[in-house]
Amino acid sequence: MRSPKAGKFATLGVMTALVLAMLLCLALGLGVVLAVVVPARRAGRDMLTPHGEHVVARVRERTESVASATRERTEGLLSTKDKGEVRGRD
């Protein structure tokens, strides 16, 4: 007769095997990408199409604008926190 805890440990073993298999697949995929990208980059070829470069540039611009807007909005909060003032929520 099996103990009730044996089922829990069997599940743990299966989950561990599954996680290890997923990590192995991730490592293999990363290895394949690096095997293609590194030689191409050394040969001077770009990795992205012109459209991809345009998308990356737009994302970079948008990220910078959002970061600066966030910085401006939180400046007042940070300065009041430094002074020890407490502002209530409206």
MDTraj code that builds the backbone (N, CA, C; nanometers):
import mdtraj as md
import numpy as np

residues = "MET ARG SER PRO LYS ALA GLY LYS PHE ALA THR LEU GLY VAL MET THR ALA LEU VAL LEU ALA MET LEU LEU CYS LEU ALA LEU GLY LEU GLY VAL VAL LEU ALA VAL VAL VAL PRO ALA ARG ARG ALA GLY ARG ASP MET LEU THR PRO HIS GLY GLU HIS VAL VAL ALA ARG VAL ARG GLU ARG THR GLU SER VAL ALA SER ALA THR ARG GLU ARG THR GLU GLY LEU LEU SER THR LYS ASP LYS GLY GLU VAL ARG GLY ARG ASP".split()
xyz = np.array([
    [0.0844, -0.1177, 0.0000],
    [0.0000, 0.0000, 0.0000],
    [0.0892, 0.1244, 0.0000],
    [0.0575, 0.2187, -0.0870],
    [0.1354, 0.3418, -0.1000],
    [0.0861, 0.4462, -0.0014],
    [0.1792, 0.5265, 0.0456],
    [0.1410, 0.6338, 0.1373],
    [0.0850, 0.7507, 0.0568],
    [0.0026, 0.8362, 0.1168],
    [-0.0555, 0.9501, 0.0452],
    [0.0502, 1.0501, -0.0009],
    [0.1621, 1.0571, 0.0675],
    [0.2656, 1.1525, 0.0313],
    [0.3419, 1.1093, -0.0939],
    [0.3389, 0.9822, -0.1274],
    [0.4125, 0.9331, -0.2440],
    [0.3617, 0.9996, -0.3717],
    [0.2342, 1.0273, -0.3799],
    [0.1772, 1.0929, -0.4975],
    [0.2272, 1.2345, -0.5137],
    [0.2441, 1.3055, -0.4040],
    [0.2940, 1.4430, -0.4084],
    [0.4373, 1.4464, -0.4581],
    [0.5186, 1.3522, -0.4127],
    [0.6574, 1.3499, -0.4552],
    [0.6703, 1.3055, -0.6003],
    [0.5817, 1.2190, -0.6450],
    [0.5832, 1.1770, -0.7847],
    [0.5494, 1.2957, -0.8743],
    [0.4544, 1.3776, -0.8324],
    [0.4181, 1.4969, -0.9080],
    [0.5336, 1.5966, -0.9105],
    [0.6029, 1.6083, -0.7991],
    [0.7179, 1.6967, -0.7916],
    [0.8256, 1.6532, -0.8908],
    [0.8483, 1.5225, -0.9016],
    [0.9467, 1.4706, -0.9965],
    [0.9070, 1.4983, -1.1402],
    [0.7807, 1.4840, -1.1712],
    [0.7319, 1.5102, -1.3068],
    [0.7444, 1.6588, -1.3387],
    [0.7094, 1.7441, -1.2450],
    [0.7190, 1.8884, -1.2681],
    [0.8644, 1.9325, -1.2831],
    [0.9526, 1.8739, -1.2046],
    [1.0947, 1.9061, -1.2164],
    [1.1461, 1.8675, -1.3541],
    [1.1079, 1.7498, -1.4009],
    [1.1488, 1.7060, -1.5345],
    [1.0930, 1.7992, -1.6415],
    [0.9702, 1.8432, -1.6246],
    [0.9089, 1.9341, -1.7215],
    [0.9811, 2.0682, -1.7254],
    [1.0123, 2.1227, -1.6089],
    [1.0832, 2.2510, -1.6025],
    [1.2219, 2.2380, -1.6642],
    [1.2916, 2.1286, -1.6338],
    [1.4238, 2.1083, -1.6921],
    [1.4165, 2.0937, -1.8440],
    [1.3150, 2.0251, -1.8933],
    [1.2976, 2.0115, -2.0383],
    [1.2695, 2.1471, -2.1029],
    [1.1894, 2.2299, -2.0373],
    [1.1614, 2.3636, -2.0905],
    [1.2876, 2.4491, -2.0930],
    [1.3684, 2.4412, -1.9874],
    [1.4939, 2.5163, -1.9839],
    [1.5905, 2.4675, -2.0916],
    [1.5928, 2.3386, -2.1161],
    [1.6768, 2.2833, -2.2217],
    [1.6319, 2.3351, -2.3585],
    [1.5021, 2.3374, -2.3825],
    [1.4502, 2.3913, -2.5094],
    [1.4841, 2.5393, -2.5246],
    [1.4731, 2.6140, -2.4184],
    [1.5075, 2.7559, -2.4224],
    [1.6550, 2.7744, -2.4546],
    [1.7412, 2.6955, -2.3912],
    [1.8844, 2.7056, -2.4162],
    [1.9179, 2.6672, -2.5603],
    [1.8538, 2.5641, -2.6119],
    [1.8779, 2.5243, -2.7512],
    [1.8329, 2.6334, -2.8480],
    [1.7182, 2.6915, -2.8228],
    [1.6693, 2.8001, -2.9084],
    [1.7617, 2.9201, -2.9052],
    [1.8087, 2.9563, -2.7877],
    [1.9027, 3.0667, -2.7748],
    [2.0334, 3.0355, -2.8474],
    [2.0775, 2.9111, -2.8371],
    [2.1988, 2.8696, -2.9076],
    [2.1855, 2.8810, -3.0584],
    [2.0705, 2.8435, -3.1111],
    [2.0474, 2.8531, -3.2557],
    [2.0460, 2.9986, -3.2993],
    [1.9779, 3.0833, -3.2251],
    [1.9731, 3.2256, -3.2604],
    [2.1130, 3.2861, -3.2576],
    [2.1884, 3.2563, -3.1545],
    [2.3242, 3.3101, -3.1464],
    [2.4133, 3.2561, -3.2575],
    [2.3932, 3.1311, -3.2945],
    [2.4737, 3.0727, -3.4019],
    [2.4467, 3.1419, -3.5354],
    [2.3291, 3.1978, -3.5522],
    [2.2957, 3.2681, -3.6766],
    [2.3333, 3.4160, -3.6673],
    [2.3053, 3.4785, -3.5548],
    [2.3227, 3.6229, -3.5414],
    [2.4694, 3.6634, -3.5342],
    [2.5485, 3.5944, -3.4556],
    [2.6873, 3.6366, -3.4343],
    [2.7675, 3.6377, -3.5645],
    [2.7662, 3.5319, -3.6437],
    [2.8419, 3.5381, -3.7694],
    [2.7877, 3.6438, -3.8667],
    [2.6566, 3.6598, -3.8706],
    [2.5982, 3.7597, -3.9603],
    [2.6383, 3.9005, -3.9170],
    [2.6393, 3.9244, -3.7880],
    [2.6774, 4.0566, -3.7371],
    [2.8250, 4.0853, -3.7646],
    [2.9087, 3.9841, -3.7497],
    [3.0516, 4.0007, -3.7779],
    [3.0756, 4.0274, -3.9260],
    [2.9887, 3.9738, -4.0103],
    [3.0017, 3.9961, -4.1543],
    [2.9487, 4.1332, -4.1940],
    [2.8915, 4.2064, -4.0991],
    [2.8452, 4.3416, -4.1265],
    [2.7006, 4.3510, -4.1705],
    [2.6291, 4.2403, -4.1671],
    [2.4878, 4.2445, -4.2076],
    [2.4022, 4.2890, -4.0909],
    [2.2993, 4.3675, -4.1207],
    [2.2042, 4.4096, -4.0184],
    [2.1092, 4.2958, -3.9875],
    [2.0608, 4.2936, -3.8659],
    [1.9712, 4.1864, -3.8256],
    [1.8258, 4.2167, -3.8600],
    [1.7932, 4.3437, -3.8703],
    [1.6550, 4.3824, -3.8938],
    [1.6383, 4.4381, -4.0349],
    [1.5179, 4.4252, -4.0850],
    [1.4836, 4.4869, -4.2128],
    [1.4681, 4.6368, -4.1902],
    [1.4622, 4.7150, -4.2966],
    [1.4391, 4.8590, -4.2770],
    [1.3106, 4.8877, -4.1981],
    [1.2072, 4.8092, -4.2227],
    [1.0825, 4.8274, -4.1469],
    [1.1068, 4.7983, -3.9988],
    [1.1824, 4.6924, -3.9688],
    [1.2144, 4.6592, -3.8299],
    [1.2945, 4.7688, -3.7627],
    [1.3888, 4.8271, -3.8351],
    [1.4670, 4.9386, -3.7805],
    [1.3762, 5.0571, -3.7491],
    [1.2791, 5.0819, -3.8379],
    [1.1840, 5.1920, -3.8160],
    [1.0995, 5.1657, -3.6914],
    [1.0551, 5.0428, -3.6747],
    [0.9747, 5.0076, -3.5574],
    [1.0562, 5.0264, -3.4293],
    [1.1814, 4.9817, -3.4294],
    [1.2666, 4.9966, -3.3124],
    [1.2883, 5.1448, -3.2805],
    [1.3088, 5.2268, -3.3827],
    [1.3283, 5.3701, -3.3610],
    [1.2036, 5.4334, -3.2994],
    [1.0849, 5.3942, -3.3487],
    [0.9599, 5.4482, -3.2927],
    [0.9421, 5.4067, -3.1474],
    [0.9727, 5.2817, -3.1175],
    [0.9594, 5.2334, -2.9796],
    [1.0572, 5.3082, -2.8891],
    [1.1789, 5.3293, -2.9361],
    [1.2786, 5.4010, -2.8560],
    [1.2323, 5.5443, -2.8291],
    [1.1794, 5.6118, -2.9308],
    [1.1301, 5.7488, -2.9126],
    [1.0140, 5.7519, -2.8141],
    [0.9225, 5.6577, -2.8287],
    [0.8057, 5.6530, -2.7403],
    [0.8486, 5.6265, -2.5962],
    [0.9441, 5.5375, -2.5786],
    [0.9927, 5.5063, -2.4442],
    [1.0568, 5.6279, -2.3808],
    [1.1343, 5.7014, -2.4582],
    [1.1982, 5.8217, -2.4048],
    [1.0950, 5.9269, -2.3665],
    [0.9910, 5.9431, -2.4482],
    [0.8898, 6.0442, -2.4163],
    [0.8097, 6.0048, -2.2925],
    [0.7775, 5.8767, -2.2799],
    [0.7034, 5.8307, -2.1623],
    [0.7902, 5.8437, -2.0373],
    [0.9180, 5.8119, -2.0489],
    [1.0080, 5.8227, -1.9334],
    [1.0217, 5.9673, -1.8891],
    [1.0349, 6.0591, -1.9838],
    [1.0484, 6.1997, -1.9447],
    [0.9186, 6.2528, -1.8843],
    [0.8042, 6.2130, -1.9392],
    [0.6766, 6.2561, -1.8827],
    [0.6584, 6.2014, -1.7414],
    [0.6965, 6.0768, -1.7206],
    [0.6866, 6.0174, -1.5872],
    [0.7798, 6.0880, -1.4898],
    [0.8985, 6.1190, -1.5359],
    [0.9952, 6.1896, -1.4513],
    [0.9398, 6.3253, -1.4102],
    [0.8784, 6.3973, -1.5041],
    [0.8213, 6.5288, -1.4731],
    [0.7078, 6.5167, -1.3724],
    [0.6244, 6.4145, -1.3880],
    [0.5096, 6.3991, -1.2981],
    [0.5506, 6.3568, -1.1583],
    [0.6575, 6.2822, -1.1469],
    [0.6969, 6.2326, -1.0154],
    [0.7976, 6.3227, -0.9459],
    [0.8491, 6.4239, -1.0130],
    [0.9438, 6.5154, -0.9492],
    [0.8831, 6.5814, -0.8265],
    [0.7620, 6.6288, -0.8383],
    [0.6952, 6.6949, -0.7267],
    [0.6726, 6.6003, -0.6103],
    [0.6380, 6.4781, -0.6382],
    [0.6165, 6.3816, -0.5310],
    [0.7458, 6.3507, -0.4583],
    [0.8516, 6.3372, -0.5328],
    [0.9796, 6.3058, -0.4695],
    [1.0309, 6.4228, -0.3878],
    [1.0115, 6.5448, -0.4355],
    [1.0611, 6.6598, -0.3610],
    [0.9816, 6.6797, -0.2321],
    [0.8511, 6.6542, -0.2328],
    [0.7731, 6.6687, -0.1096],
    [0.8052, 6.5577, -0.0124],
    [0.8386, 6.4420, -0.0610],
    [0.8751, 6.3320, 0.0278],
    [1.0060, 6.3642, 0.0992],
    [1.0992, 6.4261, 0.0285],
    [1.2267, 6.4624, 0.0888],
    [1.2087, 6.5673, 0.1990],
    [1.1103, 6.6544, 0.1838],
    [1.0869, 6.7603, 0.2818],
    [1.0110, 6.7102, 0.4034],
    [0.9598, 6.5892, 0.3967],
    [0.8860, 6.5357, 0.5088],
    [0.7386, 6.5695, 0.5045],
    [0.6919, 6.6328, 0.4006],
    [0.5516, 6.6681, 0.3904],
    [0.4721, 6.5461, 0.3478],
    [0.3506, 6.5385, 0.3924],
    [0.2637, 6.4287, 0.3559],
    [0.1435, 6.4873, 0.2846],
    [0.1194, 6.4360, 0.1665],
    [0.0041, 6.4845, 0.0893],
    [-0.1018, 6.3760, 0.0913],
    [-0.2235, 6.4142, 0.1205],
    [-0.3331, 6.3196, 0.1211],
    [-0.3846, 6.2942, -0.0186],
    [-0.4495, 6.1823, -0.0340],
    [-0.5094, 6.1500, -0.1644],
    [-0.6442, 6.2170, -0.1735],
    [-0.6689, 6.2769, -0.2888],
    [-0.7981, 6.3450, -0.3087],
    [-0.8992, 6.2511, -0.3682],
])
top = md.Topology()
chain = top.add_chain()
for i, resn in enumerate(residues, 1):
    res = top.add_residue(resn, chain, resSeq=i)
    for name in ("N", "CA", "C"):
        top.add_atom(name, md.element.get_by_symbol(name[0]), res)
traj = md.Trajectory(xyz[None], top)
